[in-house]
Amino acid sequence: MKVEILTTPDCSNCNVVERMLDEMGISYEVIDITKEPEYLQKYSIFTAPAVLIDEKLEFIGIPKMEEVAEKLKLS
């Protein structure tokens, strides 16, 4: 399972999502959308963070830990 976080520089909400995934023991890749704008076109997002699971947009903003666990089948 591939998890990616679409972020922007100095995004405090992005840091919250990264810490939550770290606490859950989930590995992920951080993608700075200011350096890779093709993600904006592909997923039509206008705010960060966004969480992709297996290249599918699952969350925009800060999801609840339970929601992430459910999507990743951890619960």
Phi, psi and omega per residue, in radians:
M1 nan 2.294 -3.100
K2 -1.883 2.175 3.124
V3 -2.037 2.287 3.110
E4 -2.274 2.500 3.061
I5 -2.000 2.124 3.073
L6 -1.548 2.112 -3.020
T7 -2.238 2.997 2.967
T8 -2.256 2.782 3.122
P9 -1.036 2.477 3.080
D10 1.049 0.544 3.135
C11 -1.544 1.878 -3.100
S12 -1.193 -0.628 3.103
N13 -1.150 -0.572 3.090
C14 -1.099 -0.732 3.120
N15 -1.086 -0.648 3.114
V16 -1.084 -0.784 -3.135
V17 -1.150 -0.716 3.115
E18 -1.074 -0.787 3.125
R19 -1.093 -0.696 -3.140
M20 -1.101 -0.793 3.122
L21 -1.138 -0.657 3.070
D22 -1.045 -0.801 -3.141
E23 -1.085 -0.575 -3.129
M24 -1.435 -0.125 3.141
G25 1.300 0.483 -3.110
I26 -1.733 2.214 3.083
S27 -1.446 2.562 -3.072
Y28 -2.686 2.872 3.067
E29 -1.987 2.387 3.093
V30 -1.714 2.242 -3.137
I31 -2.110 2.058 3.105
D32 -1.412 1.928 -3.059
I33 -1.274 -0.225 3.044
T34 -1.317 -0.396 3.102
K35 -1.704 -0.335 3.137
E36 -2.291 1.210 -3.043
P37 -1.134 -0.221 3.107
E38 -1.076 -0.425 3.093
Y39 -1.177 -0.590 3.101
L40 -1.103 -0.726 3.135
Q41 -1.218 -0.728 -3.079
K42 -1.174 -0.676 -3.035
Y43 -1.906 -0.046 3.096
S44 0.862 0.878 3.096
I45 -1.791 2.635 -3.115
F46 -2.182 0.077 3.130
T47 -2.575 2.749 3.107
A48 -2.098 2.690 0.021
P49 -1.473 2.848 2.959
A50 -2.257 2.482 -3.118
V51 -1.999 2.170 3.085
L52 -1.846 2.405 3.026
I53 -2.163 2.080 -3.068
D54 0.883 0.803 3.082
E55 1.129 0.329 3.060
K56 -1.977 2.270 3.119
L57 -1.191 2.030 -3.096
E58 -1.900 -0.612 -3.088
F59 -2.475 2.511 2.949
I60 -2.144 2.292 -3.058
G61 1.558 -2.744 -3.094
I62 -1.723 1.937 3.107
P63 -1.384 2.837 3.029
K64 -1.334 2.549 -3.125
M65 -0.979 -0.666 -3.135
E66 -1.116 -0.672 3.135
E67 -1.142 -0.714 3.116
V68 -1.137 -0.796 3.135
A69 -1.035 -0.702 -3.136
E70 -1.149 -0.782 3.140
K71 -1.096 -0.610 -3.117
L72 -1.597 0.087 3.125
K73 1.029 0.718 3.138
L74 -1.692 -0.257 -3.068
S75 -1.518 nan nan
